[in-house]
């Protein structure tokens, strides 16, 4: 960064800080739009609405600042797991994982998951977006329109590809620079076993059977460029955008069937703030349905069980829980190789069966060992790499349940990973493909050998899979968009049966997208802002 750029950045930072200090000190009783959650979708919604200087936007975020080395240095992302920037959700013990209870980390703070994730930018497969369009009945959710949005929002730093990539948008996207030789070996191994490789993973590769590529990442000049940094931070000096951190949203307030504001907790004080136009929930796939239920929106029996008065019966709230589940296979390095960038630089998508029309397996190479709590006991090499691979389209579905009427009480998450036998069948194929890749000739100069799972068959392999299974941290689908009785929002993301309330985050996905979810969440934010502007002439 040049001295002039550094000076401009310091001036902006000071101006933004002073502006937000004034705005939060003089918090108004009512705003045009209240957005709840400053994550991968909420940051987009708030920025796009605040682009109209006549619209007063309040953004509430339960966590704090992203000004921390553990956030800004993309290599330090694992250090945030279990810390103050992690909500710390835990799934219930799962009999299909041999009774294990998985941690379901989700980002808490400005940027949400985009501030603590692996920084991978993966748009999803053509079939995902066409399925969204089919489920919602709105072609604007289809692949061709979504591709146009991606071109519009990207500032692509790789080789020019105008059919698939854009260069004028707020989201700085680049191929992982100077990737590790182990990432190159991953692509060579894919070619060796008949899987095609591509210049980048967000174009032709995700329109067909899949393939392998060096990952696209949200890193700029070696620093994390989260969706908060891309969209929201440049707007913090504006007089019509107020960002309030440390604000835990308890429930949405209603006058009859119209959302009129939200109740939140900050510094031990419960405060209500009004929304004259709309409330937008962008709290993620666990907190959003939780807030809906505490607001009286959900399954009649579920709310009655904990004594919450029913406002709107929507049995799909908290149902249809999905996540990508992974089974790590590990190899020992012949000589230590230090991780580069975020430590995940190569990705691969492929099909478990040739008759499928889209990939159902997701592979992210991780340049260090990633055992589960159980597989760690099998012996982890001091230096090695992991094929963090799993189910891109799981069949199993989970659900969320309230523990009681107190909004501060934790929610019970029955993730139910591997509860459907079809997922176990796919998982076996996934592990077999992992081993074929990791034991290919391309890796022989770099590895001493396979550390786990090794030549396991039958029940021994199934035991390994259930012991190795971990989350990809892609929780989604708990307030799904659609037109059936289990749908929670319509094609405009408006909550059924009430007015003035929308949901914009990964919970609206009818099914989890193929790949990492932050890029699809940016699209959800863009679509939400577009529909709100259109509905209210903003």
C-alpha positions in Angstrom: 0.0 0.0 0.0 1.4 3.4 -1.0 1.8 6.3 1.5 -1.0 8.2 -0.2 -3.3 5.1 0.0 -2.3 4.6 3.7 -3.1 8.2 4.5 -6.5 8.0 2.8 -7.3 4.8 4.7 -6.4 6.4 8.0 -8.5 9.4 7.2 -11.5 7.2 6.2 -11.1 5.0 9.3 -11.2 8.0 11.6 -14.1 9.6 9.7 -16.1 6.3 9.8 -15.3 5.7 13.5 -16.4 9.2 14.5 -19.6 9.0 12.3 -20.6 5.7 13.9 -19.9 7.0 17.4 -22.3 9.9 16.8 -25.0 7.7 15.2 -24.9 5.0 17.9 -24.8 7.6 20.7 -27.9 9.2 19.3 -29.8 6.0 18.5 -33.2 6.9 17.0 -36.4 5.2 18.1 -37.3 4.3 14.5 -35.6 3.6 11.2 -36.8 2.9 7.7 -35.3 -0.6 7.7 -33.8 -2.6 10.6 -31.4 -5.3 9.4 -30.5 -8.0 12.0 -27.1 -9.6 11.5 -24.0 -8.2 9.8 -22.9 -11.5 8.2 -22.5 -12.5 4.6 -26.1 -11.6 3.6 -26.9 -8.8 6.1 -23.8 -6.8 5.2 -25.0 -6.8 1.6 -28.6 -5.9 2.4 -27.6 -3.0 4.6 -25.2 -1.5 2.1 -27.5 -1.8 -0.8 -30.4 -0.1 1.0 -28.1 2.6 2.4 -27.0 3.5 -1.1 -30.2 5.5 -1.2 -29.4 8.5 1.0 -33.1 9.0 1.8 -33.3 5.5 3.5 -32.3 5.3 7.2 -30.8 1.9 7.9 -30.0 0.4 11.3 -27.9 -2.8 11.3 -27.8 -4.8 14.6 -25.0 -7.2 15.2 -24.6 -9.3 18.4 -20.8 -9.6 18.1 -18.1 -7.0 17.9 -15.5 -5.5 15.6 -13.5 -7.4 13.0 -10.4 -5.5 13.9 -8.4 -8.5 15.0 -5.4 -10.3 13.6 -7.2 -13.6 13.9 -9.8 -12.2 11.4 -7.6 -10.1 9.1 -4.9 -12.8 8.7 -6.6 -15.5 6.6 -4.2 -18.1 7.9 -5.4 -17.7 11.4 -9.0 -18.6 10.8 -8.9 -21.8 13.0 -8.0 -19.7 16.0 -11.5 -18.2 16.0 -13.3 -21.5 16.4 -14.6 -21.8 19.9 -13.6 -18.2 20.8 -15.5 -14.9 21.1 -16.2 -14.7 17.4 -17.9 -18.1 17.4 -21.5 -18.5 18.5 -20.5 -21.8 20.0 -23.5 -23.8 18.9 -23.5 -27.5 19.7 -25.5 -30.2 17.9 -27.3 -32.8 20.1 -25.7 -36.2 20.5 -26.2 -38.1 17.2 -26.7 -41.9 17.2 -25.7 -42.0 13.6 -22.3 -40.6 14.5 -21.7 -43.1 17.3 -23.3 -40.7 19.8 -20.9 -37.8 19.1 -21.9 -34.2 19.7 -20.5 -31.9 17.0 -19.6 -28.2 17.5 -21.4 -26.1 14.9 -19.3 -23.0 14.7 -20.9 -19.9 13.2 -19.4 -16.4 13.0 -20.4 -13.8 15.5 -19.2 -10.3 14.8 -19.0 -7.9 11.8 -18.8 -10.1 8.7 -20.3 -13.1 10.5 -19.0 -16.3 8.9 -17.2 -14.3 6.2 -14.8 -13.0 8.9 -13.8 -16.4 10.3 -14.2 -18.9 7.5 -11.6 -20.2 5.1 -12.2 -17.3 2.7 -13.2 -19.6 -0.2 -15.5 -18.1 -2.9 -17.7 -20.8 -4.4 -20.8 -19.8 -6.3 -22.7 -23.1 -6.3 -23.6 -25.3 -9.3 -25.9 -24.3 -12.1 -28.4 -27.0 -10.8 -28.6 -25.3 -7.4 -29.8 -22.0 -8.7 -32.2 -23.6 -11.2 -33.6 -25.6 -8.3 -34.1 -22.4 -6.3 -36.0 -21.0 -9.3 -38.1 -24.1 -9.6 -39.0 -24.2 -5.9 -39.8 -20.5 -5.6 -41.5 -20.2 -9.0 -39.4 -17.2 -9.8 -36.9 -17.4 -12.7 -34.9 -14.5 -11.2 -33.4 -17.2 -8.9 -32.3 -19.2 -11.9 -28.6 -19.7 -12.9 -28.5 -17.2 -15.8 -29.8 -14.3 -13.7 -27.6 -15.3 -10.7 -24.5 -15.5 -13.0 -25.3 -11.9 -14.1 -25.3 -10.8 -10.4 -22.0 -12.6 -9.8 -20.4 -10.8 -12.8 -21.8 -7.5 -11.5 -20.5 -7.9 -7.9 -17.1 -9.4 -8.5 -13.8 -7.6 -8.9 -12.0 -10.6 -10.4 -8.2 -10.6 -10.3 -7.5 -13.7 -12.3 -7.1 -14.3 -16.0 -9.8 -12.4 -17.9 -13.0 -14.5 -18.5 -15.8 -12.0 -19.4 -18.4 -14.8 -19.9 -18.1 -15.8 -16.2 -16.2 -13.1 -14.3 -16.8 -9.4 -13.6 -14.2 -6.8 -12.7 -16.1 -3.7 -11.5 -17.9 -4.9 -8.3 -17.2 -4.6 -4.6 -16.1 -8.2 -4.0 -12.3 -8.7 -4.5 -11.9 -12.3 -5.7 -8.6 -13.9 -6.7 -7.2 -17.3 -7.3 -5.1 -18.4 -4.3 -1.7 -16.7 -5.1 1.5 -18.8 -5.2 -0.3 -21.9 -4.1 1.5 -24.7 -2.3 3.1 -27.5 -4.4 0.6 -29.8 -2.6 -2.3 -27.9 -4.2 -0.7 -28.4 -7.6 -0.4 -32.1 -6.8 -4.1 -32.2 -6.1 -4.9 -31.0 -9.6 -2.4 -33.4 -11.1 -3.9 -36.3 -9.1 -7.4 -35.4 -10.4 -6.2 -35.5 -14.0 -4.5 -38.8 -13.3 -7.8 -40.4 -12.3 -9.8 -38.8 -15.1 -11.2 -35.7 -13.4 -10.9 -32.6 -15.5 -9.1 -29.5 -14.2 -10.1 -25.8 -14.8 -8.5 -22.4 -14.7 -10.9 -21.4 -11.9 -13.8 -23.1 -10.1 -16.5 -20.5 -10.8 -17.3 -20.9 -14.4 -17.6 -23.9 -16.8 -16.5 -26.2 -14.0 -19.8 -25.7 -12.1 -22.1 -26.1 -15.1 -21.5 -29.8 -15.7 -20.0 -32.9 -14.0 -17.6 -30.9 -11.8 -13.8 -30.9 -11.8 -10.8 -29.6 -9.9 -9.2 -26.1 -9.7 -7.2 -23.8 -7.5 -9.7 -22.1 -5.2 -10.9 -18.6 -5.5 -10.5 -16.7 -2.2 -11.6 -13.3 -0.7 -8.1 -12.1 0.2 -6.6 -8.8 -0.9 -2.9 -7.9 -0.4 -2.7 -10.8 2.0 -5.5 -9.7 4.2 -9.0 -11.1 4.5 -11.5 -9.2 2.4 -14.8 -10.4 4.0 -18.2 -9.4 2.7 -18.4 -6.9 5.5 -15.2 -5.4 4.3 -16.3 -5.5 0.7 -19.8 -4.1 1.1 -20.4 -2.4 4.5 -17.1 -0.9 5.7 -16.8 1.5 2.8 -20.2 2.9 3.8 -19.6 3.5 7.5 -19.0 7.3 7.0 -22.6 7.7 5.6 -25.1 9.6 7.8 -28.0 7.2 6.9 -26.3 3.9 8.0 -26.0 3.1 11.7 -24.1 -0.1 12.7 -24.7 -1.1 16.3 -22.5 -4.0 17.7 -23.1 -5.9 20.9 -26.9 -6.0 20.1 -28.5 -9.4 20.6 -31.8 -9.6 18.8 -34.5 -11.2 21.0 -37.6 -11.0 18.9 -39.5 -9.2 16.2 -42.2 -6.8 17.4 -45.6 -6.8 15.7 -48.7 -4.6 15.5 -51.3 -7.1 14.5 -49.7 -9.1 11.7 -47.2 -6.4 10.7 -43.6 -6.3 11.9 -43.0 -2.9 13.5 -39.5 -3.3 14.9 -37.3 -5.5 17.0 -36.4 -6.0 20.7 -32.7 -6.4 21.4 -30.4 -6.7 24.4 -27.3 -4.5 24.7 -25.2 -3.9 27.8 -27.7 -5.6 29.9 -30.6 -3.4 28.7 -33.5 -4.5 26.7 -34.4 -1.9 24.0 -37.0 -1.8 21.3 -36.4 0.0 18.0 -39.0 0.6 15.3 -38.9 -0.1 11.6 -41.3 1.9 9.5 -40.8 -0.1 6.3 -39.3 -3.5 7.0 -37.4 -5.8 9.4 -34.8 -8.1 7.8 -33.5 -11.2 9.6 -30.0 -12.1 8.5 -28.9 -14.0 11.6 -28.0 -17.3 10.1 -29.6 -20.7 9.9 -29.7 -21.2 13.7 -30.5 -17.7 15.1 -32.9 -16.7 12.4 -35.4 -19.5 13.0 -34.9 -19.1 16.7 -35.9 -15.4 16.6 -38.8 -16.3 14.4 -40.1 -18.8 16.9 -39.6 -16.4 19.9 -41.6 -13.9 17.8 -44.5 -16.4 17.6 -43.8 -17.6 14.1 -43.3 -21.4 13.7 -45.0 -24.7 14.3 -48.1 -24.4 16.5 -47.2 -27.5 18.6 -43.6 -26.5 19.0 -44.4 -23.0 20.3 -47.2 -24.3 22.5 -44.8 -26.8 24.1 -42.7 -23.9 25.4 -45.5 -21.5 26.1 -44.9 -18.9 23.3 -48.2 -17.4 21.9 -48.7 -18.3 18.2 -48.8 -15.4 15.7 -48.4 -17.4 12.5 -48.3 -21.2 12.1 -45.4 -22.0 9.8 -44.4 -25.6 10.5 -41.2 -25.3 8.4 -39.5 -22.9 10.8 -36.4 -24.7 12.2 -37.0 -27.7 9.9 -35.1 -28.9 6.8 -31.7 -28.2 8.6 -28.8 -29.1 6.2 -25.1 -28.9 6.3 -22.2 -30.3 4.3 -20.7 -33.2 6.4 -17.1 -34.1 5.8 -14.9 -37.1 6.5 -11.2 -36.2 6.7 -8.6 -38.5 5.1 -5.0 -37.6 6.1 -1.5 -38.1 4.6 1.9 -37.6 6.2 4.3 -35.3 4.5 7.7 -36.7 3.5 9.1 -33.3 4.6 7.1 -30.5 6.3 5.4 -28.1 3.9 4.1 -24.9 5.5 0.5 -24.0 4.7 0.0 -21.0 2.4 -2.8 -18.4 2.2 -5.7 -19.8 4.3 -4.3 -23.3 4.2 -7.0 -24.4 1.7 -6.0 -23.7 -1.9 -7.4 -26.5 -4.1 -10.9 -27.7 -4.5 -12.7 -30.5 -6.4 -16.3 -31.4 -7.1 -17.3 -34.8 -8.5 -20.1 -37.3 -8.8 -20.5 -40.4 -6.7 -22.4 -42.1 -9.6 -22.2 -41.4 -13.3 -26.0 -41.2 -13.7 -26.2 -38.0 -11.6 -26.6 -34.7 -13.5 -24.5 -32.6 -11.1 -21.7 -33.2 -8.5 -22.7 -34.6 -5.1 -19.2 -34.7 -3.6 -17.2 -31.7 -2.3 -13.5 -31.8 -1.7 -11.4 -29.0 -0.1 -7.7 -29.8 0.4 -6.5 -28.6 3.8 -2.7 -28.2 4.1 -2.5 -29.5 7.7 -4.1 -32.4 9.6 -7.8 -32.0 10.5 -8.9 -35.0 12.5 -12.2 -35.3 14.4 -12.3 -35.8 18.1 -12.5 -39.6 17.5 -10.1 -40.0 14.6 -7.4 -38.0 16.5 -6.9 -41.1 18.6 -5.9 -43.2 15.6 -2.7 -41.2 15.3 -2.2 -37.9 13.6 1.1 -37.1 11.8 2.9 -34.0 13.1 3.1 -32.8 9.5 0.6 -33.7 6.9 -2.4 -32.7 4.8 -6.1 -33.6 4.8 -8.6 -34.3 2.1 -11.5 -32.5 3.7 -14.2 -34.1 1.6 -17.8 -34.8 2.0 -21.4 -34.7 0.8 -22.3 -31.7 -1.4 -26.0 -32.8 -1.6 -26.8 -34.7 1.7 -30.2 -36.4 1.9 -30.4 -36.3 5.7 -32.4 -33.5 7.3 -32.3 -32.1 10.8 -34.3 -29.7 12.9 -34.1 -27.0 15.6 -36.1 -27.1 18.8 -36.5 -24.4 21.5 -35.5 -25.3 25.0 -37.9 -22.8 26.5 -39.5 -19.3 26.2 -36.3 -17.4 27.2 -34.6 -15.8 24.1 -31.3 -16.1 25.8 -31.6 -19.9 26.2 -29.7 -22.0 23.7 -31.5 -23.8 20.9 -31.4 -27.6 20.5 -30.0 -28.6 17.1 -30.8 -32.1 16.0 -28.4 -32.1 13.0 -29.1 -35.8 12.2 -26.0 -36.1 10.0 -25.9 -39.5 8.2 -29.4 -40.4 9.4 -30.5 -41.3 5.8 -28.8 -44.6 4.6 -28.3 -43.0 1.2 -25.7 -40.6 2.7 -23.7 -43.5 4.1 -23.6 -45.1 0.6 -22.3 -41.8 -0.8 -19.9 -41.3 2.0 -18.2 -44.7 1.3 -17.7 -43.6 -2.3 -16.4 -40.2 -1.1 -13.7 -41.9 1.1 -12.7 -44.3 -1.7 -12.3 -41.3 -4.1 -10.3 -39.4 -1.4 -7.9 -42.4 -1.2 -7.6 -42.7 -4.9 -6.6 -39.0 -5.1 -4.2 -38.9 -2.2 -2.4 -42.1 -3.2 -2.0 -41.0 -6.8 1.5 -40.7 -8.3 1.3 -36.9 -8.3 1.6 -36.9 -4.5 4.5 -39.4 -4.2 7.2 -36.7 -4.1 5.5 -35.0 -1.2 4.1 -37.7 1.1 5.5 -40.5 3.1 2.2 -42.3 3.1 -1.5 -42.4 4.0 -2.1 -41.9 7.7 -5.9 -42.6 7.7 -8.2 -44.3 7.1 -6.1 -46.9 5.2 -7.6 -50.1 3.7 -10.8 -50.3 5.6 -13.8 -52.2 4.4 -17.3 -53.0 5.5 -18.2 -52.3 9.1 -14.7 -51.0 9.8 -15.1 -48.3 7.1 -18.6 -47.4 8.3 -17.2 -47.0 11.8 -14.5 -44.7 10.5 -17.0 -42.6 8.6 -19.2 -42.1 11.6 -16.2 -41.3 13.8 -14.6 -39.0 11.2 -17.8 -37.0 10.3 -17.5 -33.3 11.0 -19.4 -30.2 9.8 -18.3 -28.0 6.9 -19.8 -25.1 8.9 -22.4 -24.6 6.1 -25.6 -24.6 8.2 -28.6 -23.7 6.1 -32.2 -24.3 4.9 -34.1 -23.8 8.2 -36.5 -21.1 6.9 -36.7 -22.3 3.3 -38.0 -20.5 0.3 -40.7 -22.2 -1.6 -44.4 -22.8 -2.2 -45.2 -25.9 -0.1 -46.5 -26.2 3.4 -43.0 -26.4 4.9 -41.8 -23.2 3.2 -41.2 -20.1 5.4 -40.6 -17.4 2.8 -41.8 -16.7 -0.7 -39.7 -15.9 -3.8 -39.2 -12.3 -2.5 -38.0 -13.7 0.9 -41.1 -12.3 2.6 -42.2 -14.4 5.6 -45.6 -16.0 4.8 -48.6 -14.7 6.7 -47.1 -11.5 8.1 -46.1 -8.1 6.6 -42.9 -6.1 6.9 -40.7 -9.1 7.6 -38.1 -10.8 5.4 -35.4 -13.3 5.8 -32.1 -12.9 4.0 -29.4 -15.5 4.8 -28.5 -19.2 4.3 -31.7 -20.3 6.1 -33.8 -19.5 3.0 -32.0 -22.0 0.8 -34.4 -24.8 -0.3 -31.3 -27.1 -0.3 -27.7 -26.4 0.6 -25.7 -25.2 -2.4 -22.9 -27.2 -3.9 -19.8 -25.9 -2.2 -19.0 -23.2 0.4 -22.0 -21.0 1.2 -20.7 -17.4 1.6 -20.9 -16.6 -2.2 -24.5 -17.8 -2.4 -25.3 -15.8 0.7 -24.1 -12.7 -1.1 -26.6 -13.4 -3.8 -29.3 -13.9 -1.2 -28.4 -10.4 0.2 -28.4 -8.9 -3.3 -31.8 -10.4 -4.2 -33.3 -9.3 -0.8 -32.2 -5.7 -1.3 -33.5 -5.7 -4.8 -37.0 -6.9 -3.8 -37.2 -4.5 -0.9 -36.3 -1.5 -3.1 -38.8 -2.6 -5.7 -41.6 -3.2 -3.2 -41.2 0.2 -1.5 -39.9 2.4 -4.4 -36.5 2.8 -2.7 
